[in-house]
Amino acid sequence: MKKFIGSVVPFFFFHLVCCGAFLIFLTTSGYLLLIRQEGDKKLFLLPLLIVGGLFFFLHSYWGRCCEKKGHKSFGDYIFLLTLYVVFSFIFGITFMIYVFIPWWIPNYKGGFLLP
Protein backbone atom coordinates (compact mmCIF):
# COMPACT_ATOMS: atom_id res chain seq x y z
CA MET A 1 0.00 0.00 0.00
CA LYS A 2 2.85 2.40 0.79
CA LYS A 3 4.41 1.87 -2.64
CA PHE A 4 1.06 2.41 -4.36
CA ILE A 5 0.42 5.66 -2.49
CA GLY A 6 4.07 6.71 -2.93
CA SER A 7 3.80 6.38 -6.70
CA VAL A 8 0.24 7.59 -7.28
CA VAL A 9 0.35 10.75 -5.16
CA PRO A 10 3.37 12.32 -6.94
CA PHE A 11 1.92 11.37 -10.35
CA PHE A 12 -1.39 13.06 -9.65
CA PHE A 13 0.29 16.05 -8.02
CA PHE A 14 2.50 16.77 -11.02
CA HIS A 15 -0.33 16.00 -13.43
CA LEU A 16 -2.55 18.58 -11.74
CA VAL A 17 0.28 21.12 -11.63
CA CYS A 18 1.10 20.61 -15.30
CA CYS A 19 -2.45 20.47 -16.67
CA GLY A 20 -4.27 22.75 -14.26
CA ALA A 21 -4.39 26.43 -13.57
CA PHE A 22 -0.61 26.59 -13.47
CA LEU A 23 -0.52 26.01 -17.23
CA ILE A 24 -2.82 28.96 -17.82
CA PHE A 25 -0.57 31.14 -15.67
CA LEU A 26 2.52 30.01 -17.58
CA THR A 27 0.91 30.69 -20.94
CA THR A 28 -0.47 34.14 -20.14
CA SER A 29 2.66 35.37 -18.36
CA GLY A 30 5.15 34.21 -20.98
CA TYR A 31 6.94 31.80 -18.67
CA LEU A 32 5.91 28.85 -20.81
CA LEU A 33 8.03 30.24 -23.63
CA LEU A 34 11.00 30.57 -21.26
CA ILE A 35 10.52 27.00 -20.02
CA ARG A 36 10.23 25.79 -23.63
CA GLN A 37 13.49 27.55 -24.53
CA GLU A 38 15.20 26.03 -21.46
CA GLY A 39 13.95 22.63 -22.60
CA ASP A 40 15.86 23.17 -25.85
CA LYS A 41 19.05 24.54 -24.26
CA LYS A 42 19.27 21.94 -21.44
CA LEU A 43 21.47 24.27 -19.42
CA PHE A 44 20.24 23.13 -15.98
CA LEU A 45 19.59 19.46 -16.79
CA LEU A 46 22.79 18.03 -15.32
CA PRO A 47 22.75 20.13 -12.11
CA LEU A 48 19.10 19.21 -11.49
CA LEU A 49 19.83 15.52 -11.99
CA ILE A 50 22.82 15.69 -9.66
CA VAL A 51 20.89 17.50 -6.91
CA GLY A 52 17.90 15.18 -7.31
CA GLY A 53 20.19 12.16 -7.18
CA LEU A 54 21.83 13.54 -4.04
CA PHE A 55 18.47 13.87 -2.29
CA PHE A 56 17.50 10.37 -3.46
CA PHE A 57 20.77 9.00 -2.08
CA LEU A 58 20.26 10.80 1.24
CA HIS A 59 16.72 9.40 1.47
CA SER A 60 17.85 5.82 0.87
CA TYR A 61 20.91 6.16 3.13
CA TRP A 62 18.90 7.63 6.01
CA GLY A 63 16.25 4.91 5.59
CA ARG A 64 18.92 2.18 5.76
CA CYS A 65 20.43 3.79 8.86
CA CYS A 66 17.00 3.80 10.54
CA GLU A 67 16.53 0.13 9.65
CA LYS A 68 19.90 -0.73 11.18
CA LYS A 69 18.98 1.27 14.26
CA GLY A 70 15.77 -0.74 14.54
CA HIS A 71 13.32 2.14 14.91
CA LYS A 72 12.42 5.54 13.51
CA SER A 73 11.73 8.57 15.62
CA PHE A 74 9.20 11.25 14.68
CA GLY A 75 12.07 13.41 13.44
CA ASP A 76 13.26 10.57 11.20
CA TYR A 77 9.80 10.27 9.65
CA ILE A 78 9.62 14.01 9.02
CA PHE A 79 13.15 14.11 7.57
CA LEU A 80 12.52 11.12 5.29
CA LEU A 81 9.23 12.61 4.12
CA THR A 82 10.93 15.94 3.41
CA LEU A 83 13.70 14.26 1.42
CA TYR A 84 11.11 12.25 -0.53
CA VAL A 85 9.07 15.35 -1.37
CA VAL A 86 12.17 17.28 -2.45
CA PHE A 87 13.60 14.62 -4.79
CA SER A 88 10.12 13.88 -6.21
CA PHE A 89 9.61 17.58 -6.89
CA ILE A 90 13.04 17.98 -8.51
CA PHE A 91 12.63 14.95 -10.78
CA GLY A 92 9.04 15.92 -11.63
CA ILE A 93 9.95 19.46 -12.59
CA THR A 94 12.95 18.20 -14.56
CA PHE A 95 10.70 15.78 -16.45
CA MET A 96 8.18 18.51 -17.22
CA ILE A 97 10.78 21.00 -18.45
CA TYR A 98 13.06 18.70 -20.43
CA VAL A 99 10.74 15.93 -21.66
CA PHE A 100 7.04 16.74 -21.50
CA ILE A 101 6.82 20.39 -22.56
CA PRO A 102 9.22 20.05 -25.55
CA TRP A 103 7.29 16.96 -26.67
CA TRP A 104 3.86 18.52 -26.11
CA ILE A 105 4.52 21.87 -27.81
CA PRO A 106 7.54 21.33 -30.07
CA ASN A 107 7.49 24.64 -32.01
CA TYR A 108 6.00 27.00 -29.44
CA LYS A 109 6.98 30.61 -30.12
CA GLY A 110 4.73 32.33 -27.59
CA GLY A 111 1.07 33.32 -27.42
CA PHE A 112 -2.01 31.27 -26.66
CA LEU A 113 -1.92 27.52 -27.21
CA LEU A 114 -5.49 27.25 -28.47
CA PRO A 115 -6.76 29.22 -31.51
N, C-alpha and C positions, 0 to 999 in steps of 0.2 A: 504494500500500500504506500509506503514511503517513497519508493522509486516511481510509482505512478504519479503521485502528487508532485514529486520533485521534477518530473518531466513535463507534466501537463500545465502546471501553474506558470512557469516561465514562458512556455509556448503561447498560452493565451494572453499573458501580459504583453509580450512583444507584438503579438498580432493586433491587439487592441491599440497599442501605441502607434503602430505603423499604419493601420487602416482606419483609425478613428479621427477624432478632432485634431489630433496632432498633425496629420497630413494636410488638413485644410490650413492650419497655421503656417506650416512650412511652405505651402504653395503660395499663399497670399503675401507672405513676408519676403519671399525671395531666397529663403534658406534652402529650399529644395534644390535650387540651381547650384548653390555652393556645395551642398552634399553630393550632388551628381558630379560636379567637377572634381571633388576630392575622391570620389569613386574611380574616376579615370586616372588621376595622378598617383594614387596609392602612397602618398607621402607618410601617413601615420599608420599604415597597416602593420609593419613590423614592430613598432613600439607598442601598439595596442595588443598584439599577440603575445609579446614578451610580458607585459604587465598582467594580462589575463592569465597567462600560464603561471606566473609567479603566485597570483592569488589562488589558482587551482592547486598548485603544489603546497602552499601553506595550509589550505583546507584539508588536503589529504594527509599531510604530515601531522597536523594538530589532531585530526581524527584518530590516526594510528597511535599517537602518544596517549590520547585518552583511553583507547582500548587497552594499551599496555598498563596504564594506571589502574584500570578496572572500573572506573566510574567517571561520570562527567558532572561537573558542578554547573550551577546556573550560568555562571560567567562563561564556561566552555560552550554551552548551548548557544548563548548570545553571540559569542565570537565566531563559532562555526557558521551560524546563520548569516552573520554579517559578511563573512568571507564568501559564502555561497551566493548571496545576493550580488556582491560586487563582481565576482567573476562571471556570473550569468549575465549581468548587465553589460559588462565589457564585451563579451563574446556576442551577445545579441545585437548591440549597437554596431559592432564590427561587421557582422553578417548583413545587417540592413544597409550600411553604407557601401560596402565593397562587393556585395553579391546581389542582394535583392533589388535595390534601387537602380543600379546600372542595367540589370536584366529587365526590370519592369518598364522603365522609360529610357530606352537606349539613346535617343537623339534629342533629349529635352534641352531646350534653349531658353527656357523661362516662359512665364505666362501661365494661364489656366490649363489644366490637363484635359478637361472636357470642353468640347466646342460649344 
